[in-house]
């Protein structure tokens, strides 16, 4: 039994051409990068994970067949649910990520990230658009264009546009 038994971590995923979802349950020690915690610190749902992408927690034999993943982390201590749903298309080059945080069943945070691969040959370019929900309205926060480094792993920011906060507020 995990010493972090107050956390339940589940990844639900849907394969291409399969209607029924599959599930993977993870121990907190399998999901979080524990080395970033202080000795007596207990992880929270939004602490540093080992992988940015839920696909990386799945068996490598099925990763290319996945079209949707849904990560759920439930914290029994405070009755909170952290969800991240990723939808892939274009051979998993494009991603729509929807993150929603709940506390006592009430939605507290909602974020949408759209990642589009613009080119497939080096230099590979990606477009990222981040939106957040405030007062029931989605508002763009950041639009970034990045380039993969020659090793294909890290990204260098080429352009980044932060949208003014005044623009993010609906008129009343």
C-alpha positions as CSV (number, residue, x, y, z in Angstrom):
1,X,0.0,0.0,0.0
2,X,1.3,3.4,-0.9
3,X,2.1,5.9,1.8
4,X,0.2,8.4,-0.4
5,X,-3.0,6.3,-0.3
6,X,-5.2,9.4,-0.1
7,X,-4.6,9.8,-3.9
8,X,-6.3,7.8,-6.5
9,X,-4.8,8.0,-10.0
10,X,-6.5,6.6,-13.1
11,X,-5.9,7.0,-16.8
12,X,-8.8,6.1,-19.1
13,X,-7.9,5.8,-22.7
14,X,-9.7,5.1,-26.0
15,X,-8.0,3.3,-28.9
16,X,-8.7,4.0,-32.5
17,X,-11.6,2.0,-33.8
18,X,-12.5,0.7,-30.3
19,X,-15.7,2.0,-28.6
20,X,-15.0,0.8,-25.1
21,X,-12.4,2.5,-23.0
22,X,-9.5,0.9,-21.3
23,X,-8.1,1.8,-17.8
24,X,-4.8,2.0,-16.0
25,X,-4.5,2.7,-12.3
26,X,-1.2,4.1,-11.1
27,X,0.3,4.4,-7.6
28,X,1.3,8.0,-6.8
29,X,5.0,6.8,-6.8
30,X,4.5,5.7,-10.4
31,X,2.9,9.0,-11.5
32,X,4.7,11.8,-9.5
33,X,8.4,12.7,-9.7
34,X,8.9,12.2,-6.0
35,X,12.4,13.5,-5.9
36,X,11.0,17.1,-6.1
37,X,9.2,16.6,-2.8
38,X,10.7,17.5,0.6
39,X,11.2,14.6,2.9
40,X,7.9,14.9,4.8
41,X,6.0,16.5,1.9
42,X,2.9,14.8,0.6
43,X,2.1,15.2,-3.2
44,X,-0.8,17.2,-4.4
45,X,-2.6,16.6,-7.7
46,X,-0.8,19.4,-9.5
47,X,2.7,18.5,-8.3
48,X,5.5,17.5,-10.8
49,X,4.6,14.3,-12.7
50,X,7.2,12.0,-14.3
51,X,5.7,12.7,-17.7
52,X,3.9,15.7,-19.2
53,X,1.8,13.4,-21.4
54,X,-0.5,10.6,-20.2
55,X,0.5,8.6,-23.2
56,X,3.9,8.0,-21.7
57,X,2.4,6.1,-18.8
58,X,0.8,3.6,-21.2
59,X,2.4,0.5,-22.7
60,X,4.5,1.4,-25.7
61,X,2.9,-1.2,-27.8
62,X,-0.5,0.6,-27.8
63,X,0.6,4.3,-27.6
64,X,0.3,5.0,-31.4
65,X,-3.3,3.6,-31.3
66,X,-4.6,5.9,-28.6
67,X,-6.9,8.7,-29.7
68,X,-8.0,10.0,-26.3
69,X,-6.6,9.9,-22.7
70,X,-8.3,11.1,-19.6
71,X,-6.2,11.4,-16.4
72,X,-8.1,11.7,-13.1
73,X,-6.4,12.3,-9.8
74,X,-8.7,12.3,-6.8
75,X,-7.4,13.6,-3.4
76,X,-9.6,12.1,-0.6
77,X,-8.1,14.5,2.0
78,X,-9.7,17.6,0.5
79,X,-12.3,16.0,-1.8
80,X,-10.6,17.4,-5.0
81,X,-10.6,16.0,-8.5
82,X,-8.0,17.0,-11.1
83,X,-8.7,15.9,-14.7
84,X,-6.8,16.3,-17.9
85,X,-8.4,15.0,-21.1
86,X,-6.2,14.9,-24.2
87,X,-7.6,14.3,-27.7
88,X,-5.1,13.5,-30.5
89,X,-5.4,13.7,-34.3
90,X,-3.0,13.9,-37.3
91,X,-1.0,10.9,-36.2
92,X,-0.8,12.4,-32.6
93,X,0.9,15.5,-33.9
94,X,-2.0,17.6,-32.8
95,X,-3.4,17.8,-29.3
96,X,-6.5,19.4,-27.6
97,X,-6.0,19.3,-23.8
98,X,-8.8,20.2,-21.4
99,X,-7.9,20.5,-17.7
100,X,-10.6,20.9,-15.1
101,X,-10.1,21.0,-11.4
102,X,-13.0,20.4,-8.9
103,X,-13.2,21.0,-5.2
104,X,-16.2,19.4,-3.4
105,X,-17.7,18.7,-6.8
106,X,-17.6,22.3,-7.9
107,X,-15.6,23.4,-10.9
108,X,-12.7,25.7,-9.7
109,X,-10.4,25.8,-12.8
110,X,-10.8,25.2,-16.5
111,X,-8.0,25.4,-19.0
112,X,-7.8,24.5,-22.7
113,X,-4.5,24.0,-24.6
114,X,-4.4,23.6,-28.3
115,X,-1.1,22.3,-29.8
116,X,-0.8,22.1,-33.6
117,X,2.3,20.8,-35.3
118,X,2.8,23.3,-38.2
119,X,5.7,21.5,-40.1
120,X,6.9,17.9,-40.1
121,X,10.4,18.4,-41.4
122,X,13.2,20.2,-39.4
123,X,12.9,22.8,-38.2
124,X,9.6,21.4,-36.7
125,X,7.3,24.2,-35.6
126,X,4.4,24.0,-33.1
127,X,1.6,26.5,-32.4
128,X,0.3,26.5,-28.8
129,X,-2.8,28.4,-27.7
130,X,-3.8,28.5,-24.1
131,X,-7.3,29.5,-23.0
132,X,-8.8,29.7,-19.5
133,X,-12.4,30.0,-18.3
134,X,-13.3,32.9,-16.1
135,X,-16.9,33.7,-15.1
136,X,-18.2,31.2,-17.6
137,X,-16.3,32.6,-20.6
138,X,-13.2,31.2,-22.4
139,X,-10.5,33.7,-22.9
140,X,-7.2,33.4,-24.7
141,X,-4.1,33.8,-22.4
142,X,-1.1,33.0,-24.5
143,X,-0.3,32.1,-28.1
144,X,3.2,30.7,-28.6
145,X,5.1,29.4,-31.6
146,X,8.0,27.1,-30.7
147,X,10.6,25.1,-32.6
148,X,11.9,21.7,-31.6
149,X,15.6,21.6,-31.0
150,X,17.7,19.4,-33.3
151,X,17.4,16.5,-30.8
152,X,13.6,16.7,-31.2
153,X,13.0,16.9,-27.4
154,X,13.2,20.4,-26.1
155,X,11.4,23.4,-27.6
156,X,12.8,26.9,-28.2
157,X,10.3,29.7,-28.1
158,X,10.3,31.8,-31.4
159,X,7.3,34.0,-30.7
160,X,5.0,34.4,-27.7
161,X,2.0,36.7,-27.4
162,X,0.4,37.3,-24.0
163,X,-3.2,38.6,-24.2
164,X,-4.0,41.6,-22.1
165,X,-6.0,40.8,-18.9
166,X,-8.5,43.5,-19.8
167,X,-9.3,41.6,-23.0
168,X,-10.0,38.5,-20.9
169,X,-12.8,40.1,-18.9
170,X,-16.3,40.0,-20.4
171,X,-18.3,43.3,-20.6
172,X,-21.1,43.5,-18.1
